[in-house]
Amino acid sequence: TSVALEQLGTGFQFTEGPVWHPVAQHLTFSDMPGDIMRRWDAKSGVTTLRHPCAKSNGLAYDRDGRLLICEHATSRLARLSADGKTTETLASHWQGKELNSPNDVVCARDGTIYFSDPTYGRMDVFGVKRDTVVGKETAKA
């Protein structure tokens, strides 16, 4: 069986975190170095959802349909309000230290949220250049 491919957009710098909303029928994704969160739907095509977006990376929806956002520039896992106007911090520190740069996120059926925290967002272009805090002790061992 062959599948027809269709190009939906171009001109992005480095896209990450694509997530499909099954009810609203749209695709949300991060254009990380451009610091733009974009959305595609069949009616409007590609539009800007948030700019700036704290160099967002991984995206997912929680059980209530709210967007979970890994932000490289702020080193936090955030959640966008249902009206899409404000964000709240879900995680920003571990054992009293600022997270590195949450990168990917998933929400399990029971509502548990899992995310990764590599150091990519502490480099130029993909985040804000700064020293690594979490895991620094391990890196020296």
C-alpha positions, -999 to +999 in steps of 0.1 A: +000+000+000+014+034-009+006+066+010+006+101-005+027+126+013+018+162+015+041+191+026+023+212+052+049+239+057+085+250+052+110+276+064+114+263+100+148+263+117+146+231+138+113+216+147+106+195+178+078+180+199+050+175+174+018+166+191-017+160+176-048+171+193-074+144+184-105+165+193-095+199+180-077+183+150-045+204+150-008+197+152+013+218+176+051+219+173+081+238+185+105+257+162+131+258+189+159+280+177+134+305+163+117+306+197+083+300+181+056+275+189+035+268+158+002+251+151-012+236+119-048+228+111-065+221+078-084+254+077-057+279+087-025+261+077+006+270+099+001+298+124+021+311+153+007+300+187+034+316+210+063+338+202+085+339+222+080+305+237+110+301+260+126+279+233+100+252+238+109+216+228+089+185+237+051+189+239+023+166+251-013+169+264-024+160+299-055+140+307-076+173+307-063+183+272-039+210+285-006+214+267+025+204+286+056+223+274+093+216+279+110+250+280+148+250+273+153+287+281+135+286+315+146+251+325+110+242+334+082+219+326+051+242+321+014+237+314-006+260+292-040+270+307-071+258+290-077+292+274-041+292+261-032+326+277-011+317+307+014+290+317+020+275+351+052+258+363+049+221+370+086+214+376+117+237+377+139+222+404+151+188+416+167+184+451+169+222+453+188+226+420+174+242+388+166+216+361+189+215+331+164+218+302+134+196+301+133+181+266+107+154+261+074+148+279+046+122+280+015+119+301+005+083+312-031+072+313-032+075+351-021+112+347+015+107+358+038+131+338+073+119+328+099+141+312+136+140+304+162+166+315+193+166+293+216+197+290+209+206+254+190+238+265+221+251+282+238+255+248+237+285+224+210+283+197+189+255+214+185+274+247+204+298+268+241+292+274+248+285+311+265+260+333+249+226+341+236+223+376+217+190+379+240+160+373+272+181+376+284+159+405+279+128+384+297+144+355+328+149+377+328+114+392 
